[in-house]
């Protein structure tokens, strides 16, 4: 599935993240919604469109420890890290309240650092 297929239905913070990713030379190349892990909400695969073009990172959108239906964290993983517990991985971004707005740009900077190998 492509992000364009679900973009108009994205909630506020997911949409803000999507727009900032695009501004920073990332493209969402795949979206998954079906999982056996009930704590996992969505997975986006993003690819760099500029520096290290084609480099991919996987974003795991998690529900709060699986305790309720509201997703509250996104974690960025490289191919090497895919088998680790995605809820506790880094870099991550909380979707709750003002933490999201304060940390959004830092999260995108952290995935940029993954892209350039820092």
C-alpha positions in Angstrom: 0.0 0.0 0.0 1.2 3.6 -0.7 0.9 6.5 1.7 -1.1 8.4 -0.9 -3.9 5.8 -0.5 -4.3 6.7 3.2 -2.9 10.2 3.4 -6.2 12.1 3.5 -7.3 9.9 6.5 -4.2 10.4 8.6 -4.5 11.8 12.0 -2.9 15.2 12.9 0.5 14.1 14.2 1.0 11.4 11.6 0.2 13.9 8.9 2.7 16.4 10.4 5.4 13.8 10.5 4.6 12.8 6.9 4.9 16.4 5.7 8.2 17.0 7.6 9.6 13.8 6.2 8.8 15.0 2.7 10.4 18.4 3.4 13.6 16.6 4.5 13.9 14.4 1.4 12.2 11.2 2.5 9.4 9.4 0.6 7.1 6.8 2.1 7.4 3.8 -0.2 5.3 1.4 1.7 2.6 1.1 4.4 1.7 -2.1 6.3 -1.5 -2.3 8.5 -1.9 -6.1 9.2 0.0 -7.6 12.1 -0.1 -10.5 14.5 1.4 -8.1 17.1 -1.6 -6.2 18.5 0.6 -3.4 19.9 1.7 -2.4 16.4 -0.5 0.1 14.6 1.3 0.7 11.3 4.7 0.3 9.6 6.0 2.8 7.1 9.0 2.2 5.0 10.7 5.4 4.0 13.4 5.9 1.4 15.8 8.8 1.0 15.3 10.8 -2.1 18.5 12.8 -1.9 21.5 12.0 0.3 22.3 8.3 0.2 19.4 8.0 -2.2 17.4 4.9 -1.8 18.5 4.3 1.8 15.5 2.9 3.7 14.3 3.1 7.3 11.3 1.4 8.7 9.0 3.4 11.0 7.1 1.3 13.6 4.0 3.1 14.9 3.2 1.5 18.3 0.3 1.6 20.6 1.1 2.4 24.2 2.5 -0.9 25.3 -0.5 -2.4 23.7 -2.7 -1.3 26.6 -5.1 0.9 24.7 -6.1 1.7 21.2 -4.3 5.0 20.8 -0.9 4.8 19.1 1.7 6.9 21.0 5.2 6.2 19.7 7.0 5.8 16.4 10.4 4.1 16.4 12.8 4.3 13.4 14.7 1.1 12.6 17.2 0.2 10.0 17.3 -3.2 8.3 19.9 -4.4 10.7 17.6 -3.7 13.7 14.3 -5.1 12.5 14.4 -8.1 14.8 14.7 -6.0 18.0 11.8 -4.9 20.2 10.5 -1.9 18.2 8.7 -0.3 21.1 11.9 0.4 23.0 14.1 1.2 20.0 15.8 4.6 19.2 15.3 7.0 17.7 11.7 7.3 18.8 9.1 10.0 19.0 6.2 10.2 21.5 2.9 11.2 20.0 1.4 12.4 23.3 0.7 16.1 23.9 3.4 18.7 23.7 6.2 16.2 23.6 5.4 15.5 20.0 5.7 19.2 18.9 8.9 19.7 21.0 10.7 16.6 19.6 9.4 16.2 16.0 12.4 18.1 14.4 14.9 16.2 16.6 13.4 12.9 15.5 13.7 13.8 11.8 17.3 14.9 12.5 18.1 11.6 14.2 16.8 9.6 11.2 18.8 11.9 8.9 21.9 10.9 11.0 21.0 7.2 10.3 20.8 8.1 6.6 24.3 9.7 6.5 25.9 7.0 8.7 26.5 9.0 11.9 
